[in-house]
Amino acid sequence: MSSQDIPEENLPAEQDTAPGAVGVADEKHPFADPGLPPHEHRIQDVDERAAKRSERTVALLFTVSMLATIGFIASFVAIPVDQSVYIFPLGHISALNFALGMTLGIALFAIGAGAVHWARTLMSDVEVADERHPIEASPEVKTKVMDDFRQGAKESVLGRRKLIRNTMLGALTLVPLSGLVLLRDLGPLPETKLRHTLWSRGKLLVNMNTNEPLRPSDVTVGSLTFAKPEGLEEHDHDFQTEIAKAALLIVRLQPEDIKDKRELEWAHEGIVAYSKICTHVGCPISLYEQQTHHVLCPCHQSTFDLSDGARVIFGPAGHALPQLRIGVNDEGYLEALGDFAEPVGPAFWERG
């Protein structure tokens, strides 16, 4: 149904030709301005039933957005992070990622589609020509702007179309909750997990390469050995998480070369055990200078002196490597005598 099929008495009054329109060029106006074309009325402008249908459509889209936002939050809570689902033609993908993407996409799309449909069918679409004016705003212009704003607010029918207003406010209120829920991926708070590792009194030092417990005779002067706690295996589901905190580098020094008193007390016959995790950004330390007893991080060249409490002598690292106190058990194997005295790796906001 078009405006041509509607009786003329039902049509809104036509606007006059645009101000300043010049149909024929002359000396004063060298360029002809034919003005605006005749305005075409929409069915919603003249038929309240059609307007109601558009209103219900917009409200439905906003309601769909609210439901999708609720679905987003429910998916985040209910779907396990390791669950997968087969979606043709994508194959097996993360069920959680798929659900979050679909629900958030629908929520945002429905708000946008509702706003566009509202603007195209219910808001005023009368073409308005405005004369150019100086850049500096005069009081009259400011008054006109405010009048236009109030007129625009009136023509948006927001006050009269309460169903649209209420559902729009509901959708705009709920959709930011998606962002708040996503903040949960920054947590939960680590509590004391960053302060403790798998090391405890009596845990054997196991060679990372041979997977065998270490004896003092296995560590020679000038060698660099990497170790892990007894019982931690590569096939464990939390292996990467735990080894990132518990990885050790073991070096044997001549006792007389050790300058730090506590380091010497926590060592065994010159064998010292330090965290392998750099205190800058957590890279694994793997370079050792035999003559200087320095270990270097390959990422940003932080350098630590293992003969002097593993203090930082170069690079961006903020503090020394934590030392693990070690000893020998009754069977002659190297064992831990406790956990690290301070958190390993880089500093974190609640470390103090």
N, C-alpha and C positions, 0 to 999 in steps of 0.2 A: 504494500500500500504506500503510495507516494503522496506528496502534498497536492499533486494535481487532481487526485481523486477525492479530495476533501472539499466540502462546500466552503465558499469564500467567507461566509459569516463566521466559520470556526477558526479561520486562520488569524494569527496575530498580525497586527498592523505592520505594513511594510515600512522600512526606514527610507527616508529620502536619500537622494544621491549623496555620496560622500562629500563633505565640505571641501570647497576649493576645486571641485572637479571641473575640468575644461574640456569640452568635447572637441573643439576646433582650435587649432593653433593660431595665434595672432602675434603681434609685435610684443605685447606684454607677457604673453605666455607662449614661448616658441615651441614648447613640447606639449602635445595634447595629452590630457588625462581623462580617459573615459569614465573614471570613477569605478566603484565596485559593481560586480555583476549582481543581478537580482538574487536575493537570499532564498535558498531552498530550505523549506521547513522540514524537519524530521517528523516521523510518525509520533514520536514521544512528545513533541511539542504541542500536538493537537488532540492526542488520544490518551486520556489518563490511564486507560487499561494497559496500553503499551508501555507507558511510563512505569506502571506498577510491575509489569513483567521485567523491565530492565532493572528496577530496584531489587526485585527478588533475585535476579541473576547476580547482581553485584553482591548482595548479601550472602548468596550461596558461595561465591568465590571466597569471600572473607571467612566464612564458616569453614570451608575446606582448608584454608590456611591455618586456622586455629587447630583443627583436627590433626593436620600434618605436623604442626609443632608439638602437640601432645604425643603423636606417634614417634617423633624424633627423640623426645625425652624418654619415652617408654623403651624404645630400641636401645638407647644408650645404657639403660639400667638392666634390661632383661637379656640381651643377646651376649653370649660369651665372646670374648675378644678373639679366641682361637677357633670359632665355629666358621665353617665354610659352606657355601651353597653353590649349586650348579645353575648358571644363568646362560641360556643360549643367546648369542654366540660367543659370549665372553669366557665361558668355561667355569672352572671352579674359582670363586672369588670370596673374599671375606664377607660373611653375612652381615657383620656389624657395619662395615664401610658402605656396603650396598644400601642397607636400610637407612643409615644416616644421610647418605647422599640423596636418596630418593625423597625422603620425608622433608628434608630441609629445602631441596629444590622445589618441591610442590608447594611448600609454605611460602617461599619467596615469589614463585611464579603466580600463585593465586592472588597474592596481594597486588602484584603489578597488573595482572589481567583485570582484577576488579576495579582498580583505579582507572585504567584505560577505558574500560567499558562504561564506567560512571561518567568520565569526561566526554566520551563520544556520544552518549545517548541521553544524558540528563542535564549536564551542565550547559549553560548557554553557549551557542556556537555562532552567534551573530557577529559578522565581520565589522570591525570598527576601524575607521581611518582617523589617524591623529596627526595634526599639524606638527611639523618640526619646530623645535623651540630651542632657545639658547641652553648651553650646558648648565649654566648656573641656574639652580632652582629658585624660582620666586615664591613668595608666600602663596600666590594663587595656584602655582603648580603643586606645591605641597598639599594644599587643600584639595586639589583635584585628585591627587594620588590617593589620599585617604578616602575620598568619596568613591573613587574607582574600586579601592580595596573593599570597602563596605558593600558596594554594589556587587562585586565579584563574589563575596561571601554569601550575599543574598541569593545570587543566581546559581550558586553551587547547590542550592536546596538542601544543604547539610542540616539546617535547623528543622526543615519540614519533613525530610526523609529520615526519620529517626531510626528506622531499621538499618539503613546503610550506615548511619553514624555509629550506632551501637556495635554493629558487627565489625566495622573498620577499626574502632577503638579496641575491640577485643583482639583482633588479629595483630594490630601493631603493639599491643601490650604483651601478647604471648610470644611473638617471634623473637624478641631479644633474649628470652629464656634459653633459646638454643645456644647462644654465645656463652651464657652463664654456665650451662651444663658442660660445654666444651672445656671450661676452665678446670674441670675435674681432672683432665689429662695432665695438668701441672702437678697433681698430687696423686695419692694422698701424701700427707706430710711424712717425711722419712723417719720421724721419731728418733730412735737411737740406732737405726740400721747402718748409718754411715760411720758410726763410732766404733763398730765392732765387726770382726771378721770371723772366719771359721777357726782361727788359731786359738788354742787354749792349752792349759798345762797338760803335758803328756802327749800332745799331737806330734807324730813323727814328721820329719822333713822328707818329702818324697821327690826324687829327681824327676823333673818334667819330661826328660827325654827317655829314660829307662823305666820310669814308673816304679822304681825300687827305692826303699828307704836308704838314706844316706848315712854312711859312717864317716868319722873324721878323716880316715885315710883316703876317702874318695875325693876329698877337696884338697888340691895341692896349691902351693903358693903360686900366685900369678894367674890362676884359673878363675873363670866366671861360670858359676852354676846357677841354674834356675830351679826353684822348688815350689811345691804346692803342699797343702795340708793332707795328711793321711785321710783317706776315705772320700776325697773329691775326685770323681771320675768324669771324663769328657762326655760320656753319654748321659750324665745327669741333666735334667731339664733346666736347672739353675746354675749350670757350670760357668757360663760366661759371666753371670752376675757375681758369683762368688769369687772366681779367679781374678776378676777386676779389682777386688779388694785384698785378696790374700796372696797374690803372686809375690814370690821372694827372689831376690838376687843374693847369692852367697859367694863371698870372697874370703880367701885365707891370706892374712897379712902376718908379717913377723910381729910378735907382740911388742917389740921395742919401737916399731914404726907407728903404733897407735897412739895418738896424741890426747884423745879425749878419755877421761877417767871412766865415765859411765859406759862408754863404748867398750872399753877393755873389760869391765866387770860383766857386761852382758854378752861377751863373746866366749868362745870355748877354744882355747889353745890358738888364738889368733883368727879363728873362723868367725866372721861377722855376717849377720843376716839382716838385710834391709828390704823395705818395701820396693818392689820393682816399678811402682806407679809414680810417675813424675808428679811433683806437687804444683806444676804449672797448669796444664789442662788434662792431665791423666794419661799421657802417652806411656807405653811400656819402654823402660830404659834397657838398652841392649849393648851399649858400647863401653868398653873398659880399657883404661890405659894402665898397663902393668907397672910402669916405672913411677908414675905420679900417684897411683891409686885413685884416679878420678874416673867417675862414670858420667857418661853424657847421654842426654835425651836426644834422639835423632830428629824430633819434630822441630824444636826451637832452640836447640843447643844449650839448654840449661845444664850446668856442670856441678857435680857434687863431689866433695872430697871424702872418700870413705875412711881415710886415716884420721879424720878430725870430725867425727860425729855426722858425716854425710852432709855437712853444711853447704850452702850454695856459695860457689865462688865465681859463677858467671851465669848470665842468662836471666830470663824473666821469672823463674820459679820464686815463690814467695817464702818458702821455709824449707828446712832440711828434710831428708827422707826419714820416715819413722823407722826405728830399729826394733827388731824382734829379739827378745832375750832367749838364748838357747842354752842347752846343756846336753848331756849324754845319759841315756837310760842304762838300766842294768845289763841290757843286751848289746850295748855298745853303739846304739844308733843315736843320731842327732835328734833331739826333740825340742819342742817349744816349751818355755817355762811360763807361758801366759800369752795374752793377746798384745797387740801393739798398745803402747801407752797413750798414743794420740791418733786421731783419725788419719787414714791414709789418703793419698791423692790431693787434689786441689782443695782450697778452702771453700766452705759453703756458708750461707747466710746465717745459720744458727749454730755455727761451730763453737763460738765462744761459750 
